Amino acid sequence: TEIYTLSLHDALPIFFIKSVKLLFKKQFASQSLDTQLNLLAQGEAMLAASEPRQPSAIAVLYPPGVSHDFTKCMIRKMGSLLNQAFENYDPVNELTAQQFTASSDVTSIHNDLKAYFHRGGRAVIFDGMDKLTREEHLNILHAFTDNFRAPEKRATFFFLLAVPQRVHETRLRAQEWKYEHGGDIAYQLLDSAWKHVVSDDKRPAIIARVSPTVIMLQEGDQCWN
């Protein structure tokens, strides 16, 4: 009889996959299969045996019918599962646009994120990134999601992005509130938000870094701790 022992890198993805599927079944049944599959794919990439080429970055689009509180609660749960897969039980690191604005020195934000990763944290939520008003703030997003310079590549960044009513209605009328249009919608919102923050030649690269994967939340679920 041969005895097989699961390696750490075999066990981590199994834990994450089972936990996410159970969470979607119990709490997030209204969310689309595309959302679940995208979250699973990004998580598995981070948990793979070989180091990822770059961190995972996921733009989370939530329409007017999905509350900000629900969005944060759901994504916080996803981040917690990623941290737990690495046996880290610290709270998910959460940053808001207000924190960026209040900080006179972006180096402190940069150092705080590096310290979080050093302690074993793996998930970060950026809330309201479309509200950032300084190019140096956008450069932090770019640096931490870059495939060359990122301080921690086994990391997942969730960028929460509220979809305005007019954009949502326009896309619904055009039958474009679908996953195949998620990237276009994220680009539209961020390009408009950052038009006067960063130059036209730099803006597309930053948008591409923070939204290579897009998930689109649906109404109908509740989130509880």
N, C-alpha and C positions, 0 to 999 in steps of 0.2 A: 504494500500500500504506500503510495506516495503522498506526502503531506505538503500542501502548498501554503505558503504564508504570504498574505497581502503586504506588499510594501506600502510605505507611507503614501507614495504618490499614486498607488492604486486605490487606497482607501479614501483619500481626500475627495476625489471626484464622485465616488459612490455616495459618500455622505451628503455632499452638496446636491447631487441630482435627486436623491430620494427626498431630501428636506424640501427642496423647491417644489417638486411635484405634489407633495403632501400639502404644502401651504396653498398652492393654487387650487387644489381640490377642496380644501376646507374653508378658505377665506376669499380667494380671488377667482372664483369660478366664472365670473362675468368677463374676465380678461381673455383676450384672444390667445389662440395657440401660438401665433407669431410672437407675442410678448414673452410667453414662457420659453419658447425655443431660443429666442435671442438672448435672454438672460442665462439660460443653461449653457449656450455656446460660449458666451463671454466668460462665464465662471469656469468652465472646463479648460479654456485656453489658459487662464491664470493658474489653474491647479495642475497643469500638465507637468510631466517629469522634466522636460527641457524648459529652460527659462523662456518666457514669451519674448517675441521681438520687441514689443512695446506694451505699455499698460493698456487695459481695456477702458474705453471711454464710451459711455452710453448717454445719449440725449433722451430725456424722458419728457415727452409731450403730453400735457394734460389739458383737455378742453374745458370750457366753462362749466359743464355739468359734473366735472370731477373736482372735488375740493382740494385745496392746497394741503390741508391736514391729512386727508386720505393719501395723497401722493407721497408726502414725507413719511407717513407711517409705513406704507407698503415698501418703499425703497429702503427705509431704515431696516426693515426685516430682511430684505435681500442682502444688505451690507452686513448685517449681524451674522447671517449664515456663512458668508465668505470669511469673516473674521474667525468664526468658530471652527471652520474647516482647517484653520491654521492654529487651532487651540488658543485663540486670542478672544478674551471675553470683555474687552474694553468697549465702551460705547463707540458707535460709528462716528468718525470725525465729520462734523457738519460745519460748513462755512456759508455765510450769507453775503450778499452784496454790501449790506450795511457794515459788516465787519471789515471788508476791504476798504470802504470809504472812511471808516473811523481810524484805520491804521495809517499813521503818518509815514511808516517805514515798511515797505513791502517785504523787506528782508525778514522781518519777524514772522510774517505769514509763511514764507518759504521755510524758515527754520522750524516752525511749529509742525508743518507737514512732514518734514524729514524726521523729526523726533517721533512723531506718531508712527511712521513706518519702522523706525528703529525699535520701537516697543512691540512690534509685531502686528500692528493694525494694517488692514489691507483694503478697506473700503472708505471712500470719501464722497460726501454729498455736497455739491455746489448748488446752492439755492438762489435763484434769481440772477443767473450769470448775464442775462440780457440787460440787467440794470447797471452793470459795470461801466464806469465813465472815464477810466484812465487806461492808456495803452500799457502801462507797466503792470496793471492788474491782468490784462489779457495775456501778457507775456508769461505770467506765472502759470496760467492754464496751459499755455503752449509748452512750457518747459517740463511740466510734470506729466504730460501726455506724449512727449516727443519720443521717437523710436531710438534716438541717439543719446540724448542728454537726460532722460528721465531718471531721477535718483532711485526709484523703485519700480521695476517692471512687473513684479507680481502684485499689481494693484488694480483696483477698479474704481473709476470715477463716474459718478452719476451726476449729470447736469440737468437740473429740473427747469423746465421751460413752459410757462403758462401760454396757452394759445388764446389770443383775443377772440372775442365773440365774432367780430366781422370776418376774421380769417377763417374761423371754423365754419361759419355759415357759407362763405364763398366756396370753400372746399367741399362742403356737403352738397351744395347745388351742382357743382361740377362733378360730383361722384368721385372726389379725390381724397376723401378722408379714409385712405387705405394705406396699408403698409408700403406698397410700392411707391407712394408719394411722400412717405415720412421724411426722407432725406431732403426733398425739395422744400417741404414746409419748414423744417428746422433751419435750412439755409436762408429762406425768405425772412424768417423772424430775426435771426442773428445778423444777417446782412443789414437789415433795416435798423436794428438796435445799435449796432456798432459803426454805422456809416460815418459818424463824426468823431469816433474814438480812435480809429486806426485807419491808415491809408488804404486805398483801393488795392494796391499791390500786395499788401500784407494780410488783409482781412480774409481772403479765401483760405489761406493756409491755416489760420487759427480756427476757422469754422470747421475745416476738414478734420483737425485734430480732436475737437471736442464732440464731434457728432458722426464718427464713422459707423456707429450703430445707433439706430433710432427705435424707440418703442413708443407706442401710442396707447394711452390708457383709455379704458371704457367705463361708462357709468354702471352702477348696479351692485357694487360690493361695499362692504364696510371693513374697516381695519381696526383691530383692537390689540392691546399689548398682552 
